[in-house]
């Protein structure tokens, strides 16, 4: 049961996936509000979310006063469907572009995005260096990458996280610097909010 929950958190599908998506939606709202404020959004920014889930964060940015273009990718076909329904108006207006697939194999033009972010996704990446290098390459000069993650010690005590990668904050910051990010900082508030500047 717990392993099944962990698998659904990674890639929601079916009826159980819809239940998990609603749970994610409620739990992640506070994290989204804080991480979006960390993005330092400006009018005209090109923004990208990795693992947008039900699309609540995408919609929050699209519905804000910032005139941004927002793109994103999610590994779950169900989440792609749910996020598309939620953001259909913004998609029709050409402000939001959502795709379904694996971020690591997706074709993304270099130096395209000003801001990149992800919420509760890092636990599903087995190779941080590979991911962070790809993110670095897709960002414009002086771009900003923001991450929210639950501390590894907290994750370790949850029964459904057996298959999760439990990275300590020091390792995440080290891998970001190895990938080329010049400035890396974090704050702790019910989890780590990490800001890495290109």
NUPAMAR-566349 format. One record per residue: residue in one letter; residue number from 1; x, y, z of N, C-alpha, C in turn. Coordinates in nm, 3 decimals, padded with zeros to 5 digits. Example, Ala and Ser with C-alpha at 12.3 -4.5 7.8 and 13.67 -1.06 7.14 Angstrom:
// NUPAMAR-566349
 residuo num    n_px    n_py    n_pz   ca_px   ca_py   ca_pz    c_px    c_py    c_pz
       A   1  01.319 -00.569  00.780  01.230 -00.450  00.780  01.320 -00.330  00.780
       S   2  01.285 -00.225  00.708  01.367 -00.106  00.714  01.290  00.003  00.787
***
This chain:
// NUPAMAR-566349
 residuo num    n_px    n_py    n_pz   ca_px   ca_py   ca_pz    c_px    c_py    c_pz
       X   1  00.082 -00.121  00.000  00.000  00.000  00.000  00.086  00.126  00.000
       X   2  00.186  00.130  00.089  00.272  00.248  00.098  00.357  00.264 -00.028
       X   3  00.406  00.152 -00.081  00.485  00.158 -00.205  00.398  00.209 -00.320
       X   4  00.273  00.164 -00.323  00.180  00.209 -00.428  00.158  00.359 -00.418
       X   5  00.148  00.411 -00.296  00.131  00.556 -00.278  00.254  00.630 -00.328
       X   6  00.372  00.577 -00.296  00.495  00.640 -00.343  00.503  00.643 -00.495
       X   7  00.461  00.534 -00.559  00.462  00.527 -00.705  00.363  00.627 -00.765
       X   8  00.249  00.644 -00.698  00.149  00.739 -00.747  00.197  00.883 -00.731
       X   9  00.271  00.911 -00.626  00.326  01.046 -00.608  00.428  01.077 -00.717
       X  10  00.499  00.974 -00.759  00.597  00.992 -00.867  00.528  01.011 -01.002
       X  11  00.428  00.925 -01.028  00.362  00.928 -01.158  00.215  00.888 -01.141
       X  12  00.129  00.984 -01.105 -00.013  00.953 -01.081 -00.080  00.895 -01.204
       X  13 -00.167  00.795 -01.180 -00.243  00.735 -01.290 -00.370  00.673 -01.235
       X  14 -00.472  00.662 -01.320 -00.596  00.596 -01.282 -00.674  00.668 -01.173
       X  15 -00.769  00.598 -01.116 -00.855  00.656 -01.012 -00.775  00.694 -00.888
       X  16 -00.685  00.607 -00.845 -00.601  00.636 -00.729 -00.516  00.759 -00.757
       X  17 -00.472  00.773 -00.880 -00.391  00.889 -00.917 -00.467  01.019 -00.903
       X  18 -00.596  01.017 -00.934 -00.678  01.137 -00.920 -00.692  01.178 -00.773
       X  19 -00.703  01.077 -00.687 -00.711  01.105 -00.543 -00.578  01.164 -00.495
       X  20 -00.469  01.105 -00.538 -00.336  01.153 -00.501 -00.315  01.296 -00.554
       X  21 -00.364  01.323 -00.675 -00.350  01.455 -00.734 -00.420  01.562 -00.649
       X  22 -00.538  01.529 -00.598 -00.610  01.622 -00.512 -00.533  01.647 -00.383
       X  23 -00.474  01.541 -00.331 -00.393  01.552 -00.210 -00.271  01.642 -00.235
       X  24 -00.205  01.621 -00.349 -00.089  01.702 -00.387 -00.129  01.848 -00.403
       X  25 -00.244  01.869 -00.465 -00.294  02.003 -00.491 -00.307  02.081 -00.361
       X  26 -00.371  02.019 -00.262 -00.392  02.085 -00.133 -00.261  02.107 -00.059
       X  27 -00.179  02.004 -00.053 -00.055  02.009  00.025  00.047  02.105 -00.034
       X  28  00.053  02.113 -00.166  00.160  02.191 -00.230  00.128  02.339 -00.248
       X  29  00.004  02.381 -00.222 -00.032  02.520 -00.249  00.056  02.620 -00.174
       X  30  00.079  02.594 -00.047  00.164  02.684  00.032  00.305  02.690 -00.026
       X  31  00.357  02.574 -00.066  00.492  02.571 -00.124  00.497  02.648 -00.255
       X  32  00.393  02.634 -00.336  00.389  02.707 -00.463  00.387  02.857 -00.441
       X  33  00.306  02.903 -00.348  00.296  03.047 -00.324  00.432  03.104 -00.283
       X  34  00.505  03.030 -00.202  00.636  03.079 -00.157  00.741  03.070 -00.266
       X  35  00.742  02.959 -00.340  00.846  02.945 -00.441  00.823  03.042 -00.557
       X  36  00.698  03.073 -00.587  00.670  03.169 -00.693  00.717  03.308 -00.654
       X  37  00.705  03.341 -00.526  00.758  03.470 -00.480  00.911  03.472 -00.490
       X  38  00.974  03.356 -00.473  01.120  03.346 -00.486  01.168  03.362 -00.629
       X  39  01.079  03.338 -00.726  01.119  03.343 -00.867  01.150  03.484 -00.917
       X  40  01.110  03.585 -00.840  01.138  03.724 -00.877  01.088  03.753 -01.019
       X  41  00.964  03.717 -01.044  00.907  03.728 -01.178  00.900  03.872 -01.226
       X  42  00.927  03.888 -01.355  00.916  04.018 -01.422  00.831  04.000 -01.547
       X  43  00.771  04.108 -01.591  00.693  04.104 -01.714  00.782  04.060 -01.830
       X  44  00.735  03.965 -01.907  00.811  03.916 -02.022  00.896  03.794 -01.993
       X  45  00.901  03.752 -01.867  00.980  03.634 -01.833  00.926  03.509 -01.903
       X  46  01.018  03.424 -01.943  00.985  03.293 -01.998  01.011  03.191 -01.888
       X  47  00.905  03.126 -01.839  00.912  03.043 -01.719  00.886  02.896 -01.754
       X  48  00.953  02.806 -01.682  00.937  02.663 -01.708  00.927  02.588 -01.575
       X  49  00.822  02.502 -01.564  00.809  02.417 -01.446  00.833  02.271 -01.483
       X  50  00.915  02.205 -01.404  00.940  02.062 -01.420  00.851  01.987 -01.322
       X  51  00.762  01.903 -01.373  00.671  01.828 -01.287  00.560  01.915 -01.233
       X  52  00.473  01.965 -01.321  00.371  02.061 -01.280  00.250  01.998 -01.210
       X  53  00.242  01.864 -01.207  00.130  01.798 -01.137 -00.005  01.844 -01.191
       X  54 -00.100  01.875 -01.103 -00.234  01.917 -01.148 -00.237  02.058 -01.209
       X  55 -00.122  02.125 -01.212 -00.114  02.254 -01.281 -00.151  02.375 -01.199
       X  56 -00.156  02.360 -01.067 -00.197  02.473 -00.983 -00.096  02.587 -00.988
       X  57  00.033  02.553 -00.978  00.137  02.657 -00.983  00.142  02.728 -01.116
       X  58  00.127  02.653 -01.225  00.123  02.712 -01.359  00.011  02.815 -01.366
       X  59 -00.107  02.776 -01.317 -00.221  02.866 -01.321 -00.203  02.989 -01.233
       X  60 -00.137  02.970 -01.120 -00.112  03.082 -01.029 -00.028  03.190 -01.096
       X  61  00.075  03.147 -01.169  00.158  03.244 -01.241  00.081  03.307 -01.356
       X  62  00.011  03.224 -01.433 -00.063  03.275 -01.549 -00.172  03.374 -01.509
       X  63 -00.228  03.356 -01.390 -00.336  03.441 -01.343 -00.286  03.562 -01.265
       X  64 -00.156  03.577 -01.255 -00.098  03.689 -01.180 -00.089  03.812 -01.269
       X  65 -00.040  03.919 -01.213 -00.026  04.045 -01.288  00.096  04.043 -01.379
       X  66  00.181  03.941 -01.363  00.300  03.933 -01.448  00.264  03.879 -01.586
       X  67  00.313  03.946 -01.687  00.288  03.903 -01.825  00.398  03.806 -01.866
       X  68  00.385  03.682 -01.820  00.487  03.580 -01.845  00.435  03.473 -01.939
       X  69  00.528  03.407 -02.007  00.498  03.286 -02.082  00.541  03.169 -01.997
       X  70  00.453  03.070 -01.981  00.482  02.958 -01.892  00.473  02.827 -01.967
       X  71  00.579  02.748 -01.958  00.581  02.614 -02.017  00.611  02.514 -01.907
       X  72  00.585  02.387 -01.936  00.616  02.286 -01.836  00.603  02.146 -01.893
       X  73  00.660  02.051 -01.820  00.653  01.911 -01.859  00.622  01.827 -01.736
       X  74  00.545  01.720 -01.756  00.517  01.627 -01.647  00.523  01.485 -01.701
       X  75  00.570  01.395 -01.615  00.591  01.255 -01.650  00.462  01.174 -01.651
       X  76  00.356  01.232 -01.595  00.228  01.162 -01.581  00.128  01.210 -01.686
       X  77  00.074  01.117 -01.762 -00.027  01.152 -01.862 -00.153  01.205 -01.794
       X  78 -00.186  01.150 -01.676 -00.302  01.198 -01.602 -00.283  01.343 -01.559
       X  79 -00.164  01.376 -01.510 -00.138  01.514 -01.467 -00.140  01.610 -01.585
       X  80 -00.090  01.563 -01.699 -00.098  01.646 -01.820 -00.244  01.679 -01.852
       X  81 -00.330  01.578 -01.843 -00.472  01.598 -01.871 -00.537  01.693 -01.770
       X  82 -00.508  01.670 -01.641 -00.568  01.753 -01.536 -00.518  01.897 -01.545
       X  83 -00.389  01.915 -01.567 -00.332  02.050 -01.575 -00.382  02.123 -01.699
       X  84 -00.402  02.050 -01.807 -00.454  02.111 -01.930 -00.596  02.162 -01.908
       X  85 -00.680  02.081 -01.844 -00.817  02.123 -01.814 -00.818  02.248 -01.726
       X  86 -00.733  02.247 -01.624 -00.729  02.358 -01.530 -00.683  02.488 -01.597
       X  87 -00.593  02.478 -01.693 -00.532  02.596 -01.753 -00.573  02.619 -01.899
       X  88 -00.686  02.561 -01.939 -00.727  02.568 -02.079 -00.739  02.711 -02.131
       X  89 -00.793  02.799 -02.048 -00.807  02.939 -02.090 -00.673  03.001 -02.123
       X  90 -00.574  02.979 -02.038 -00.441  03.035 -02.059 -00.372  02.968 -02.179
       X  91 -00.399  02.840 -02.201 -00.344  02.770 -02.317 -00.403  02.829 -02.444
       X  92 -00.534  02.852 -02.444 -00.600  02.911 -02.561 -00.547  03.050 -02.591
       X  93 -00.509  03.122 -02.486 -00.455  03.258 -02.504 -00.309  03.257 -02.548
       X  94 -00.248  03.138 -02.549 -00.108  03.127 -02.591 -00.008  03.160 -02.483
       X  95 -00.053  03.167 -02.359  00.037  03.204 -02.249  00.096  03.082 -02.178
       X  96  00.030  02.968 -02.194  00.075  02.845 -02.128  00.092  02.734 -02.231
       X  97  00.202  02.661 -02.219  00.230  02.548 -02.308  00.273  02.429 -02.223
       X  98  00.188  02.327 -02.218  00.216  02.209 -02.137  00.250  02.089 -02.225
       X  99  00.347  02.011 -02.181  00.383  01.889 -02.253  00.387  01.771 -02.156
       X 100  00.375  01.652 -02.214  00.378  01.528 -02.138  00.501  01.449 -02.180
       X 101  00.582  01.409 -02.084  00.699  01.331 -02.118  00.805  01.335 -02.010
       X 102  00.920  01.281 -02.041  01.032  01.273 -01.949  01.122  01.394 -01.971
       X 103  01.143  01.472 -01.867  01.225  01.592 -01.879  01.364  01.562 -01.933
       X 104  01.424  01.453 -01.888  01.562  01.423 -01.928  01.576  01.390 -02.075
       X 105  01.471  01.340 -02.138  01.480  01.306 -02.280  01.409  01.408 -02.369
       X 106  01.345  01.506 -02.308  01.273  01.608 -02.385  01.371  01.700 -02.457
       X 107  01.333  01.743 -02.576  01.414  01.837 -02.652  01.379  01.979 -02.610
       X 108  01.474  02.049 -02.550  01.452  02.185 -02.502  01.565  02.273 -02.554
       X 109  01.529  02.380 -02.621  01.630  02.469 -02.678  01.714  02.534 -02.569
       X 110  01.843  02.548 -02.593  01.931  02.611 -02.492  01.903  02.761 -02.480
       X 111  01.933  02.814 -02.361  01.922  02.957 -02.331  01.786  03.013 -02.372
       X 112  01.680  02.946 -02.326  01.544  02.983 -02.362  01.466  03.042 -02.245
       X 113  01.495  02.997 -02.123  01.410  03.032 -02.008  01.481  03.122 -01.907
       X 114  01.404  03.217 -01.854  01.456  03.309 -01.752  01.444  03.249 -01.613
       X 115  01.336  03.175 -01.590  01.310  03.117 -01.459  01.266  02.971 -01.477
       X 116  01.323  02.882 -01.398  01.286  02.740 -01.398  01.260  02.701 -01.253
       X 117  01.158  02.617 -01.229  01.132  02.577 -01.091  01.070  02.438 -01.085
       X 118  01.076  02.379 -00.966  01.013  02.249 -00.941  00.978  02.237 -00.793
       X 119  00.868  02.170 -00.766  00.818  02.151 -00.629  00.801  02.002 -00.603
       X 120  00.872  01.952 -00.502  00.862  01.811 -00.462  00.885  01.714 -00.577
       X 121  00.987  01.741 -00.655  01.021  01.656 -00.770  01.159  01.593 -00.755
       X 122  01.245  01.658 -00.681  01.386  01.619 -00.676  01.408  01.475 -00.627
       X 123  01.314  01.422 -00.549  01.328  01.286 -00.495  01.321  01.177 -00.601
       X 124  01.280  01.215 -00.722  01.262  01.116 -00.829  01.375  01.121 -00.931
       X 125  01.479  01.200 -00.905  01.593  01.211 -00.995  01.711  01.132 -00.939
       X 126  01.756  01.034 -01.014  01.867  00.950 -00.967  02.003  01.013 -00.994
       X 127  02.009  01.109 -01.085  02.136  01.170 -01.124  02.120  01.323 -01.124
       X 128  02.147  01.385 -01.012  02.129  01.530 -01.001  02.219  01.607 -01.097
       X 129  02.340  01.561 -01.116  02.432  01.632 -01.203  02.378  01.642 -01.345
       X 130  02.324  01.532 -01.395  02.269  01.531 -01.530  02.149  01.626 -01.542
       X 131  02.061  01.622 -01.443  01.943  01.709 -01.443  01.983  01.855 -01.434
       X 132  02.071  01.888 -01.340  02.108  02.027 -01.317  02.184  02.085 -01.437
       X 133  02.263  02.004 -01.504  02.334  02.051 -01.624  02.235  02.084 -01.735
       X 134  02.132  02.001 -01.749  02.031  02.028 -01.851  01.955  02.156 -01.819
       X 135  01.921  02.174 -01.693  01.851  02.296 -01.652  01.939  02.418 -01.675
       X 136  02.064  02.408 -01.639  02.158  02.519 -01.660  02.164  02.557 -01.808
       X 137  02.169  02.457 -01.896  02.181  02.481 -02.040  02.057  02.547 -02.098
       X 138  01.939  02.519 -02.043  01.815  02.572 -02.099  01.784  02.714 -02.051
       X 139  01.865  02.764 -01.958  01.837  02.895 -01.899  01.916  03.006 -01.965
       X 140  01.853  03.124 -01.971  01.919  03.243 -02.021  02.026  03.290 -01.923
       X 141  02.110  03.379 -01.970  02.212  03.437 -01.884  02.145  03.504 -01.764
       X 142  02.200  03.481 -01.646  02.147  03.534 -01.519  02.010  03.477 -01.485
       X 143  01.977  03.360 -01.541  01.852  03.294 -01.509  01.850  03.244 -01.365
       X 144  01.729  03.213 -01.316  01.711  03.171 -01.178  01.637  03.037 -01.174
       X 145  01.693  02.942 -01.100  01.633  02.810 -01.082  01.594  02.795 -00.935
       X 146  01.467  02.762 -00.908  01.419  02.748 -00.771  01.364  02.608 -00.747
       X 147  01.396  02.554 -00.631  01.355  02.419 -00.592  01.287  02.424 -00.455
       X 148  01.179  02.347 -00.440  01.130  02.318 -00.306  01.147  02.169 -00.282
       X 149  01.203  02.134 -00.165  01.219  01.994 -00.129  01.201  01.977  00.022
       X 150  01.141  01.865  00.059  01.129  01.829  00.200  01.265  01.777  00.247
       X 151  01.308  01.813  00.368  01.439  01.767  00.418  01.452  01.614  00.415
       X 152  01.571  01.567  00.386  01.595  01.424  00.373  01.563  01.347  00.501
       X 153  01.585  01.408  00.617  01.557  01.340  00.743  01.408  01.320  00.764
       X 154  01.327  01.412  00.712  01.182  01.398  00.720  01.135  01.290  00.622
       X 155  01.186  01.298  00.499  01.150  01.200  00.396  01.182  01.057  00.442
       X 156  01.294  01.042  00.510  01.339  00.910  00.552  01.243  00.841  00.647
       X 157  01.163  00.918  00.720  01.072  00.862  00.819  00.932  00.834  00.764
       X 158  00.909  00.867  00.638  00.778  00.844  00.578  00.775  00.706  00.514
       X 159  00.669  00.631  00.539  00.662  00.491  00.495  00.651  00.476  00.344
       X 160  00.601  00.579  00.275  00.579  00.565  00.131  00.698  00.613  00.047
       X 161  00.809  00.649  00.112  00.922  00.706  00.039  01.039  00.609  00.021
       X 162  01.011  00.482  00.032  01.118  00.381  00.023  01.198  00.394 -00.106
       X 163  01.129  00.425 -00.216  01.195  00.433 -00.347  01.242  00.575 -00.380
       X 164  01.222  00.670 -00.290  01.262  00.809 -00.315  01.413  00.825 -00.295
       X 165  01.471  00.921 -00.366  01.611  00.958 -00.343  01.610  01.068 -00.236
       X 166  01.681  01.044 -00.127  01.675  01.132 -00.011  01.804  01.214 -00.003
       X 167  01.805  01.326 -00.074  01.926  01.407 -00.084  01.937  01.507  00.032
       X 168  02.051  01.512  00.099  02.074  01.618  00.197  02.096  01.751  00.126
       X 169  02.063  01.859  00.192  02.071  01.992  00.131  02.213  02.025  00.083
       X 170  02.314  01.982  00.156  02.452  02.012  00.116  02.487  01.945 -00.017
       X 171  02.437  01.824 -00.038  02.463  01.756 -00.164  02.394  01.827 -00.280
       X 172  02.271  01.872 -00.259  02.198  01.943 -00.364  02.271  02.071 -00.402
       X 173  02.315  02.146 -00.302  02.386  02.271 -00.330  02.519  02.244 -00.400
       X 174  02.586  02.138 -00.360  02.713  02.102 -00.424  02.693  02.065 -00.570
       X 175  02.589  01.987 -00.599  02.563  01.946 -00.737  02.522  02.064 -00.824
       X 176  02.449  02.158 -00.766  02.412  02.279 -00.841  02.537  02.358 -00.881
       X 177  02.630  02.371 -00.790  02.754  02.444 -00.819  02.839  02.370 -00.923
       X 178  02.842  02.236 -00.913  02.915  02.156 -01.011  02.856  02.173 -01.151
       X 179  02.724  02.193 -01.157  02.657  02.209 -01.287  02.682  02.347 -01.348
       X 180  02.738  02.439 -01.268  02.773  02.571 -01.321  02.705  02.689 -01.257
       X 181  02.607  02.664 -01.169  02.537  02.776 -01.106  02.634  02.854 -01.016
       X 182  02.632  02.985 -01.030  02.729  03.069 -00.961  02.692  03.101 -00.817
       X 183  02.564  03.119 -00.792  02.517  03.157 -00.660  02.407  03.061 -00.617
       X 184  02.427  02.994 -00.504  02.329  02.898 -00.453  02.301  02.931 -00.306
       X 185  02.174  02.946 -00.273  02.137  02.976 -00.135  02.008  02.902 -00.101
       X 186  01.982  02.888  00.028  01.857  02.821  00.068  01.803  02.881  00.198
       X 187  01.675  02.859  00.218  01.611  02.894  00.345  01.525  02.775  00.386
       X 188  01.502  02.761  00.516  01.424  02.650  00.569  01.293  02.701  00.626
       X 189  01.181  02.652  00.568  01.048  02.690  00.615  00.953  02.576  00.578
       X 190  00.940  02.478  00.666  00.864  02.354  00.639  00.925  02.276  00.524
       X 191  01.045  02.306  00.491  01.116  02.244  00.380  01.220  02.341  00.329
       X 192  01.302  02.295  00.236  01.407  02.381  00.180  01.361  02.450  00.053
       X 193  01.378  02.581  00.051  01.357  02.662 -00.069  01.495  02.702 -00.118
       X 194  01.532  02.652 -00.235  01.668  02.671 -00.287  01.663  02.762 -00.409
       X 195  01.754  02.860 -00.413  01.764  02.950 -00.528  01.905  02.937 -00.585
       X 196  01.913  02.907 -00.716  02.041  02.893 -00.783  02.042  02.986 -00.904
       X 197  02.141  03.072 -00.911  02.151  03.169 -01.021  02.259  03.128 -01.120
       X 198  02.228  03.147 -01.247  02.324  03.113 -01.353  02.431  03.222 -01.362
***
